[in-house]
Amino acid sequence: MNKSLLVGILIIAIFSIIAIFAQAISPYDPSQIDASKLLMPPSKGHLLGTDSLGRDLLSRMIYGARISLTIGLIAVGIATIIGLILGSLSGFYGGFMDTLIMRFVDIMLCFPTFFLILAVVAILEPSIFNIMIIIGLTSWMGPARLIRSEILSLKEREFIQAERAIGASNFRIISFHLIPNAIGPVLVNATLGIAGAILLESGLSFLGLGVQPPTPSWGNILIESKSTLGVAWWITLFPGLAILVTILGFNFMSEGLKKILG
Amino acid sequence: MENLLEIRNLKVIFVQGNSVISAVDGVDLDIGKDEVVVLAGESGSGKTITALSITKVLPKSAKIVSGSANFNGRDLLQLGEESLLNFRGKEIAYIFQEPTSFLNPVYSIGNQIIEAIMLHQNKSKKQAREEALDLLNLVKMAQPQRVLLDYPHQLSGGMNQRAFMAMALACKPHLLIADEPTTSLDVTIEAEILRLLTDLKRKLGFSLLFITHNLSIAKRIADRVYVMYKGKIVEEAGREQIFNSPQHFHTKELISAYEKIGRI
């Protein structure tokens, strides 16, 4: 086990535990408003201070971790599954199927993802569910290309010929023999993708098209801090730090995985 | 003798861009029931492509232009992919040259043999596992219990070839096609594998098509020998006849090649 993988897993494990046990850990109700404690700096009662409505920042960030990590995981899950299916079909069958899928990938890549998502969210309502799906549906092209290239080289290997010779069907060859051999780089890419998805969600929330208040996500805590930045530095600093550290964690993990899986 | 497989006028070409290369050019080949047929020839003479054509497991750039391959009265070359799946591995099995690269690196030997068993037979995983162990014993694998859990990279070339033979024999095929199975192994292992093959043939009673460029192997195991040169069968004869009175110059070349090595 190398250092960067270890550090990455550690960071992500900590944030995951926080997210899973949010209810037990958070000291206050994240949406409880307290008019007597507006914009309190970090203190014993409120470790990370309070925001402009007197809500406890630590509690909001703990619940925010839950939202941000879920969006990252599910969005990348969707993207990777679509990428696996289309990429392996394209790589294995080649010919017309390959041309069709890869040109579709090219078309999808022509749209600037962020603005595509903005447009879609503006039409649909920006709920957590919609955001996960939209991020997933607009980020499968990278994985698809990656898997296609892996399959292209793997399918020429001798053991695939041997599989055909013992009578394995194409479906069997793709799902039980090609994909398990291609999973390494896909996993590395997915880990990196989670970081990207979290960042994307933060960006969307910052523009007000992501997770809607009062549900806290790291991104929308940040945007609420904008108006009080001059007097309450902590509301900006801590969510920003959380995003930074999480993404660092995923990057470390992907770096470590890359070393292990070659 | 009744024929198990009759190949008639088989023609295979490779298409690459605009150029067309003829790999197999009108091959006729018979394999009798319970017979050992050696197909000999230099590299690139089309032996392997002939063998792969029988169940149509050719590379994508290869095309079968014409011919028939009657196996137990059915022309395999007319069958679609779906029906061929019932022949591959079940009726006709292959073993190949480089056993290690023909095994999937991400699965254990046991799981690959179990897959081969379960592909064509309705058996539970537990039954298949027991049968895999029997198969490893059948091919005289040392420490079969342990090998079941081993991965291909943990075994030697000879052991992998035995494991692959266990896979090929999983469904008791009627025809085993061995494509230079001993070329990548050293001579002592080669002798062991050849002995094992002839033993297994006696025990299980399959026909064997053995592809090689080494006629000394033919001298040891063959009932009949075909010599292939530039995509054509140039000579066909019984074992004694081919060594006593070789007709074609390529047969003479192949014979003198190993005799020269024998003298060194």
Interface residues (C-beta under 8 A of the other chain):
Chain A: G94 R157 E158 F159 Q161 A162 E163 R164 A165 I166 G167 A168 S169 N170 R172 F176 H177 P180 N181
Chain B: T55 V57 K60 E81 L84 L85 N86 F87 R88 G89 K90 A93 Y94 F96 E98 S101 F102 L103 N104 P105 V106 Y107 E115 A116 L119 H120 F164 M167 A168 A170
